[in-house]
Every structure is written in structure tokens, then in C-alpha cells.
Amino acid sequence: MTEEGLSFESVLEEMRRDLALRYLRDTRLSISRIAWLLGFREATAFTHAFRRWTGRSPTEARVERDRALNPSPPQRSG
């Protein structure tokens, strides 16, 4: 793999990031469960890695996605 400019670690990181984003779509999966599925021993280690990958926490990413899928109706002033 190194001939192509890729290392095992970089491929693993990319795969974990992609899977994390996919798993976060399923609100039945807790952050701890997602961390375990991705091979992290602690949810905090997953949270740190996710923040490094995306610039936000897994919870923030999930909330942003939920907001985008279910926008609240416009507020009526009254």
C-alpha cells in the first residue's frame, strides 16, 4: 500500500470515519455502541477521533443531521 501513498493507518482512519457517519444515522445506536463497533475501547476516544475527523462531536453531528432532515416549522409571531 505504501507504493500508492497510502498507509494501513490512513485507510483504517478513513474507514472508521465513514462507518461512524453511517452509524450515526441510526438513532437506535448509542455513541458508546458506535465506539465499540469501530474498535474503540472508550467512547471518549471515539469522540476525540471523530472531532479530529470532522471538527465536531458525534452528538453534534447527529443533532445537525436530525435538524437538516426535520427542520422545525417557521415561528409565527403573534
Secondary structure as the mmCIF struct_conf table of DSSP 4:
data_model
#
loop_
_struct_conf.conf_type_id
_struct_conf.id
_struct_conf.beg_label_comp_id
_struct_conf.beg_label_asym_id
_struct_conf.beg_label_seq_id
_struct_conf.end_label_comp_id
_struct_conf.end_label_asym_id
_struct_conf.end_label_seq_id
HELX_RH_3T_P HELX_RH_3T_P1 THR A 2 GLU A 4
TURN_TY1_P TURN_TY1_P1 GLY A 5 GLY A 5
HELX_RH_AL_P HELX_RH_AL_P1 PHE A 8 LEU A 24
TURN_TY1_P TURN_TY1_P2 ARG A 25 ARG A 25
TURN_TY1_P TURN_TY1_P3 THR A 27 ARG A 28
BEND BEND1 LEU A 29 LEU A 29
HELX_RH_AL_P HELX_RH_AL_P2 ILE A 31 LEU A 37
TURN_TY1_P TURN_TY1_P4 LEU A 38 GLY A 39
BEND BEND2 ARG A 41 GLU A 42
HELX_RH_AL_P HELX_RH_AL_P3 ALA A 43 THR A 54
BEND BEND3 GLY A 55 ARG A 56
HELX_RH_AL_P HELX_RH_AL_P4 PRO A 58 LEU A 69
BEND BEND4 ASN A 70 ASN A 70
HELX_LH_PP_P HELX_LH_PP_P1 PRO A 71 SER A 77
#
